[in-house]
Amino acid sequence: MAEILTPNPDWKSVGRTSNTSYYMADDDVLIVLPDAGLKDNAASARENTAFQIDVAKRLGHPLGLVVYLTSLLGQDAEARKVYAALDKKMFSGSALVVSNPLARAIGSFFLGLSRPAFPAKLVGTIEEGIAWISALPQLANGK
């Protein structure tokens, strides 16, 4: 069963797509909260990556992504290809939050089969993801 996450009240809402809500944890970290039960496919991945790219362009600097995979029920191979193709000049890295076996499987498939162009790591909590993203050299050197 997909898990629902209540956004932290300190996060700033920056909008949503048809199936995902987005928040800034700080100036460099975009929190990605897919709707509970989402079965991600190429079309939804394209919609979501377009939104993420738009946020990075509006802010004018690379972002780290913390993606709450725990809410997903599935993700197909085409969706993984779309996410793996994100430009490493616009995104410093991606922390994939996996707190159940299904999410861990989805995240492991993404990391193992898609090989994103930027650093990516499975983490257990959003807080752990924010800490890992914030410590990446691309972001840590600018602070």
Residue pairs with C-beta under 8 A, 6 or more apart in sequence:
2 36
2 37
2 38
2 70
2 71
2 72
2 73
2 102
3 36
3 70
3 71
3 99
3 100
4 36
4 71
5 33
5 68
5 70
5 71
5 126
7 13
7 21
7 23
7 31
7 33
8 23
8 25
8 126
10 25
11 23
11 24
11 25
11 31
12 23
12 24
13 21
13 22
13 23
14 22
14 23
14 24
14 30
14 55
15 21
15 22
15 51
15 55
16 22
17 44
17 47
17 48
17 51
18 44
18 47
19 34
19 35
19 38
19 44
19 47
19 48
20 32
20 33
20 34
20 35
20 38
20 44
20 48
20 51
21 33
21 35
22 30
22 31
22 32
22 33
22 51
22 52
22 55
23 30
23 31
23 33
24 30
24 31
25 31
25 66
25 126
25 130
26 130
26 134
27 59
27 61
28 61
28 62
28 63
28 64
28 92
28 133
28 134
28 139
28 142
28 143
29 63
29 64
29 65
29 66
29 130
29 133
29 134
30 52
30 55
30 56
30 63
30 64
30 65
30 66
31 66
31 68
31 126
31 130
32 48
32 52
32 65
32 66
32 67
32 68
33 68
33 71
34 40
34 48
34 67
34 68
34 69
34 71
34 72
35 71
36 71
37 71
37 73
38 44
38 71
38 72
38 73
39 72
39 73
39 74
39 75
39 76
40 72
40 74
40 75
40 76
40 79
41 75
41 76
41 78
41 79
42 76
42 78
42 79
42 81
42 82
44 79
45 78
45 79
45 80
45 82
45 83
46 82
49 82
49 83
49 85
49 86
52 63
52 65
52 86
52 91
53 86
53 87
53 90
55 63
56 62
56 63
56 90
56 91
57 90
61 142
62 89
62 90
62 91
62 92
62 138
62 139
63 90
63 91
63 92
64 91
64 92
64 93
64 94
64 95
64 133
64 134
64 136
64 139
65 91
65 93
65 94
65 95
65 133
66 94
66 95
66 97
66 126
66 129
66 130
66 133
67 94
67 95
67 96
67 97
67 129
68 97
68 126
69 96
69 97
69 98
69 103
69 106
69 107
70 97
70 98
70 99
70 100
70 103
71 103
72 102
72 103
72 106
73 102
74 106
75 106
75 109
75 110
77 113
80 109
80 110
80 113
80 114
81 114
83 94
83 110
83 114
83 116
84 110
84 114
84 115
84 116
84 117
85 117
86 116
86 117
86 118
87 117
88 117
88 118
91 118
92 118
92 119
92 133
92 136
92 138
92 139
93 118
93 119
93 120
93 121
93 132
93 133
93 136
93 138
94 116
94 118
94 119
94 120
94 121
94 133
95 120
95 121
95 123
95 128
95 129
95 130
95 132
95 133
96 103
96 107
96 110
96 111
96 120
96 121
96 122
96 123
96 129
97 103
97 123
97 124
97 125
97 126
97 128
97 129
98 104
98 106
98 107
98 122
98 123
98 124
99 124
99 125
104 122
107 122
108 122
110 116
110 120
111 120
111 122
119 136
121 132
123 129
123 132
133 139
134 140
134 143
